[in-house]
Amino acid sequence: MSIDPPTPLHAPAPEQVAFHRTELNVLMGIYGRMVAAGEWRDYGLSFLREMAVFSVFKRTAENPVYRIEKRPKLRMKQGQYALIGIDGQILKRGNDLRQVLVTLERKLIRAVD
């Protein structure tokens, strides 16, 4: 008969994936321009064990229009950043956040015209 060791009361919290300050500057830069253009209204941040998510909304109480996900485990495969549309389709993926957001920049140019 084996006895399992007791589980510690204060187990270390699981690590979270988060956006770095420079990544947040890029995200907030495009967010601010899209708000000024009247395209977006709200955003949300989620920091999970496997990924960090920046979600943008056209109206406050609905599904996100876009999600920008950071998954560091995919860095050497498809790229750690992904731009995902409202229907869950991956619109762009890569290791350079600015290049992934080029699709949104194009929408911004159309919105201003």
Secondary structure, DSSP 4 states (H G I P E B T S, - for coil): ---PPPPPSSPPPPP-----HHHHHHHHHHHHHHHHTTS--EEEEEE-SS-EEEEEESSTTS--SEEEEE-GGGTTTT-SEEEE-TTS-EEEEES-HHHHTHHHHHHHHHHH-
